[in-house]
Amino acid sequence: MKRLLVFVLVWVHFSINCQQTIDGTIYHDGYHREYKLYIPASYNSNTAVPLVFSFHGLTSNANLNFLYTKFYEIADTAGFILVHPQGVLLQGIPHWNVGLSGFSNVDDIGFTVALLDTIISQYSIDQSRVYTCGMSNGGYMSFLIGCQLSSRFAALASVTGSMSNSVYNQCNPTHPTPVLQIHGTMDPTVLYNGNFTSKPIEDVIQYWSNYNNCNSTPIITSVPDLISWDGSTVIHYEYGGGNNGSVVEHFKVINGGHDWPGAWGNQDINASVEIWRFFSRYNLQNLISSSATSTTNGILKVFPTVSYGEINVDYNANSRYSIYNLNGVLIKKGEIYSGKNKIDLKTLNKGLYLIKVNNETEKFILL
């Protein structure tokens, strides 16, 4: 019988804005399981908020994953709760049991369920908006969750991870599952073309695209090579038209390594920003917003929707734009021209904004 005992949460750190970073422990299946929880300052127990799981890679840990992903910066403006689980040691190395080793008997799926239930019992969580992502071994873990816990997780993302052969062969999701994969073609650790333990990345993309009944032909877009010194470029593939609005996206990093783009390696995209942009579109039932994608079919296109100070606006005619905060206060206005435009927003405060062009409105977040 698997047991679950919630221990007292310790090491609660408060920032001047009242964000909380909590190092917590639960007891599950014979192990004291650790995790790092981040509660944004905007959290109000009267309002249910999304929850994002972020799993670290093999040999890494929750603290490092917290630091390099910087999801907490996005959580501060987007308002979601963030959890970084900690893997159990296998031969002295933190790991997730994802079918890559015959030596591990750790119940990481059970731990994930127990941790999810613990957080739900303590905070107001929108249970239709729970998401999972991870790097490397953590990406494998997110795919395992997609296969076994799709009734509880609305979407998944993997950076430098894949699916082990055993997980791939036994995968059994129960509803359309949006998937985002970010992977370098020269990754020396998790090979893009796979090996005897893992599936090629294109096979993984094909599996989820087929399962979701997405279009067989993707929309392919070259991401602008804004930073030439990183030695890599990015091609974006989007398989749309899936059941319940599901989409499979792939950022293929040409000459990219075993990296978390935006933290190290490629700098043309920011993996954390792209992951939340992707997650924010979905709940367990369906697509809830198309405004978070740069490939929408509307006349007004805004991207990225999570930005550090600049947005691109694509419109089919010369017009005027207006930017409002969530209180409806006009913050900025100006002119745009037919085609692609850049709008500098570095003077604005962090937060969620609306941009209106004629009768069309899109939202974006400034970090």
C-alpha positions in Angstrom: 0.0 0.0 0.0 1.5 3.3 -1.0 1.4 5.9 1.7 1.3 9.6 1.6 2.1 11.8 4.5 2.4 15.5 4.1 5.2 17.0 6.2 5.4 20.5 7.5 6.5 22.8 4.8 9.8 24.5 5.7 12.1 27.2 4.4 9.4 29.6 3.3 11.1 32.7 1.7 9.3 35.9 1.2 10.3 38.7 -1.2 9.4 42.3 -0.8 6.4 41.7 -3.2 5.2 38.8 -1.0 6.0 36.1 -3.5 6.6 32.8 -1.7 9.2 30.2 -2.5 8.6 27.1 -0.5 10.8 24.1 -0.1 8.4 21.3 0.7 8.5 17.5 1.4 5.9 14.8 1.2 6.4 11.1 2.1 5.4 8.8 -0.7 6.1 5.1 -1.3 9.0 4.9 1.1 10.7 8.1 0.1 10.8 11.6 1.5 10.1 13.5 -1.8 11.1 17.1 -2.1 9.9 19.9 -4.2 10.2 23.7 -4.7 6.9 25.6 -4.9 6.6 29.2 -6.1 3.5 31.3 -5.3 3.3 34.6 -7.2 2.4 37.8 -5.3 -0.9 38.0 -7.3 -2.2 34.8 -5.8 -5.6 35.1 -4.2 -7.2 32.0 -2.7 -10.6 33.1 -3.9 -9.5 32.7 -7.5 -8.4 29.3 -9.0 -5.1 29.6 -10.9 -3.1 27.4 -13.3 -0.4 25.1 -12.1 2.9 24.4 -14.0 5.1 21.4 -13.2 8.8 21.8 -14.3 11.0 18.6 -14.0 14.8 18.9 -13.9 17.2 16.7 -16.0 19.3 13.7 -15.0 22.1 14.7 -12.5 20.4 18.1 -12.0 18.0 19.2 -9.3 14.9 21.3 -8.6 16.9 24.4 -7.4 18.9 24.6 -10.6 15.8 24.1 -12.7 14.1 26.9 -10.8 17.1 29.2 -11.5 17.7 28.6 -15.2 14.1 28.3 -16.4 13.1 31.5 -14.6 9.5 30.5 -14.9 8.9 32.5 -11.7 9.3 35.7 -13.7 6.5 34.6 -16.0 4.4 33.4 -13.0 4.6 36.8 -11.5 2.8 38.4 -14.4 0.7 35.4 -15.7 -0.4 34.4 -12.2 0.2 30.7 -12.2 1.6 28.6 -9.4 4.9 26.8 -10.2 6.3 23.5 -8.8 9.7 22.0 -9.4 9.7 18.4 -8.1 13.0 16.7 -7.1 14.0 13.3 -8.4 15.2 10.5 -6.2 18.8 9.4 -6.3 19.7 6.4 -8.4 23.3 5.3 -7.9 23.9 8.8 -6.4 22.3 10.6 -9.4 18.9 12.4 -9.3 16.6 10.9 -11.9 13.1 10.3 -13.1 12.0 6.7 -13.7 10.9 6.9 -17.4 11.8 3.5 -18.7 15.4 4.2 -19.6 16.9 2.0 -16.9 15.9 -1.4 -15.6 17.4 -0.6 -12.2 14.9 2.0 -11.1 11.7 1.1 -9.2 10.8 4.6 -8.1 7.1 5.4 -8.5 7.4 8.8 -10.1 4.0 8.8 -11.6 2.5 8.1 -8.1 4.6 10.8 -6.7 3.4 13.3 -9.3 -0.2 12.4 -8.5 0.4 12.7 -4.8 2.2 16.1 -5.2 -0.6 17.4 -7.4 -3.2 16.4 -4.9 -1.2 17.9 -2.1 -1.0 21.3 -3.9 -4.7 21.2 -4.8 -5.5 20.6 -1.1 -3.5 23.6 0.0 -4.1 26.2 -2.8 -6.9 27.2 -5.2 -5.9 25.4 -8.4 -7.8 25.4 -11.7 -7.7 21.7 -12.2 -8.5 22.0 -15.9 -5.3 24.0 -16.3 -2.4 21.9 -15.0 0.6 21.6 -17.2 3.9 19.7 -17.3 7.3 20.4 -18.8 10.9 19.4 -18.3 14.4 19.3 -19.6 16.1 16.1 -20.8 15.2 13.4 -18.3 12.5 15.8 -17.2 11.2 16.0 -20.8 10.9 12.2 -20.8 9.0 12.5 -17.5 6.6 15.0 -19.1 5.9 12.6 -22.0 5.3 9.8 -19.5 2.8 12.0 -17.7 1.1 12.7 -21.1 0.8 8.9 -21.6 -0.4 8.0 -18.2 -2.0 11.1 -16.6 -3.5 12.9 -19.6 -6.8 13.1 -17.7 -5.2 15.5 -15.3 -2.7 17.4 -17.4 -3.9 19.8 -20.1 -0.7 20.1 -22.2 3.0 19.1 -22.1 6.3 20.5 -23.2 9.7 18.9 -23.5 13.1 20.6 -24.0 15.9 18.2 -25.0 13.8 15.2 -23.9 12.2 12.4 -25.9 10.2 9.2 -25.3 11.9 6.0 -24.2 11.0 3.0 -26.4 9.0 1.4 -23.6 7.0 4.5 -22.9 6.4 5.1 -26.6 5.2 1.5 -27.1 2.9 1.6 -24.1 1.6 5.1 -24.3 -2.1 5.4 -23.6 -3.4 9.0 -23.4 -7.1 9.4 -22.9 -7.8 12.8 -24.5 -6.2 15.1 -27.1 -3.0 16.4 -25.7 -1.2 19.5 -27.0 2.5 18.9 -27.2 5.5 21.3 -27.6 9.0 19.9 -28.3 12.2 22.0 -28.4 15.2 20.1 -29.5 18.7 20.7 -31.0 19.8 18.7 -34.0 23.3 18.3 -32.6 22.2 17.4 -29.1 25.0 15.0 -27.9 23.0 13.7 -24.9 19.5 13.0 -26.3 20.2 12.4 -29.9 17.8 14.0 -32.3 17.7 10.9 -34.4 17.3 8.6 -31.4 19.2 5.5 -30.3 18.6 2.1 -28.9 16.8 3.5 -25.8 14.9 6.5 -27.2 12.7 7.4 -30.1 13.8 9.9 -32.8 12.3 13.3 -32.2 10.4 13.3 -35.5 8.8 10.0 -34.4 7.7 11.6 -31.2 6.2 14.5 -33.0 4.5 12.2 -35.5 3.0 10.0 -32.7 1.3 13.0 -30.9 0.3 14.6 -34.2 -1.4 11.4 -35.3 -3.0 10.8 -31.9 -4.4 14.3 -31.8 -5.6 13.9 -35.4 -3.7 17.0 -36.5 -3.0 18.1 -40.0 -0.4 15.9 -41.6 1.4 18.9 -43.2 2.8 21.4 -40.8 3.1 25.2 -41.1 6.8 25.8 -41.3 8.3 29.1 -40.2 11.9 30.2 -39.9 12.5 32.1 -36.7 14.5 35.3 -37.2 18.2 34.8 -36.5 18.4 37.7 -34.1 21.5 36.5 -32.3 24.2 35.2 -34.8 26.9 34.5 -32.3 25.0 31.5 -30.7 25.9 29.4 -33.7 22.3 28.1 -34.3 19.1 28.9 -36.0 15.5 27.8 -35.3 12.7 26.4 -37.5 9.2 26.3 -36.1 6.8 23.5 -37.1 3.1 23.7 -36.2 0.7 20.7 -36.8 -2.7 22.3 -36.3 -6.3 21.3 -36.7 -6.3 18.6 -34.0 -9.2 17.4 -32.0 -10.5 19.9 -29.5 -8.2 22.5 -31.0 -5.0 20.6 -30.1 -1.8 21.5 -31.8 1.7 19.9 -31.9 4.6 22.3 -32.1 8.3 21.7 -32.7 11.1 24.2 -32.4 13.9 22.5 -34.3 17.2 24.2 -33.3 19.6 23.7 -36.2 23.1 23.0 -34.8 21.6 23.3 -31.3 23.0 21.2 -28.4 21.7 20.0 -25.1 20.5 23.4 -24.1 17.6 25.4 -22.6 17.2 28.1 -25.3 17.2 31.6 -23.7 19.3 30.4 -20.7 22.2 29.0 -22.7 22.6 27.8 -26.3 20.3 29.3 -28.8 19.2 32.9 -28.0 16.7 33.4 -30.8 13.9 31.9 -28.7 13.3 31.7 -25.0 12.1 28.2 -24.1 10.3 29.2 -20.9 8.4 32.0 -22.7 7.5 29.7 -25.6 6.3 27.0 -23.1 3.9 29.4 -21.3 2.8 30.9 -24.5 1.8 27.4 -25.6 0.3 26.2 -22.3 -1.8 29.4 -21.8 -3.9 28.4 -24.8 -5.4 25.2 -23.4 -7.4 23.6 -20.6 -8.2 19.9 -20.3 -11.3 20.3 -22.6 -10.1 22.3 -25.5 -8.3 25.3 -27.0 -9.3 28.3 -24.8 -7.4 31.1 -26.7 -5.9 31.4 -30.1 -4.3 34.8 -29.3 -1.2 33.2 -27.8 0.2 32.0 -31.1 2.1 33.8 -33.8 0.4 31.7 -36.6 -3.2 32.5 -36.0 -5.4 33.0 -39.1 -6.9 36.3 -38.0 -6.1 39.7 -39.6 -4.3 40.9 -36.4 -1.3 38.8 -35.3 0.8 39.7 -32.2 4.0 37.8 -31.2 5.6 37.0 -29.0 2.8 37.1 -26.5 5.3 37.0 -23.6 7.9 39.6 -24.2 10.8 41.4 -22.5 10.0 44.8 -24.1 9.1 44.5 -27.8 6.2 42.9 -29.7 5.7 42.3 -33.4 2.4 43.3 -34.9 1.3 41.9 -38.3 -1.7 43.6 -39.9 -3.1 43.7 -43.4 -3.6 47.5 -43.6 -2.3 50.8 -42.4 -4.1 51.6 -39.1 -3.8 52.9 -35.6 -3.3 50.8 -32.5 -4.1 51.3 -28.8 -2.6 49.5 -25.8 -4.6 49.2 -22.6 -3.9 47.7 -19.1 -6.3 45.4 -17.5 -8.1 48.3 -15.9 -9.0 49.7 -19.3 -6.6 52.6 -19.0 -5.0 53.7 -22.3 -1.2 53.3 -22.0 0.1 53.8 -25.5 -1.1 54.5 -29.0 0.4 54.9 -32.4 0.4 53.9 -36.0 1.2 50.6 -37.8 1.6 49.9 -41.4 0.4 47.0 -43.6 2.7 44.0 -42.9 5.0 43.5 -40.0 5.7 46.1 -37.4 7.8 46.3 -34.2 6.5 48.2 -31.2 8.9 49.2 -28.4 7.4 48.7 -25.0 10.5 49.0 -22.8 9.1 52.0 -20.9 6.0 50.0 -19.8 5.7 48.2 -16.4 5.6 44.4 -16.2 2.1 43.0 -16.6 -0.7 41.9 -18.8 -1.9 44.2 -21.6 -4.4 44.4 -24.5 -3.6 45.8 -27.9 -6.5 46.9 -30.1 -6.5 47.5 -33.8 -9.9 48.5 -35.2 -12.2 45.9 -33.8 -9.6 43.2 -33.1 -7.9 42.8 -29.7 -5.0 40.6 -28.6 -3.3 40.1 -25.3 0.4 40.0 -24.3 2.5 39.9 -21.2 5.5 42.1 -20.5 8.2 40.7 -18.2 
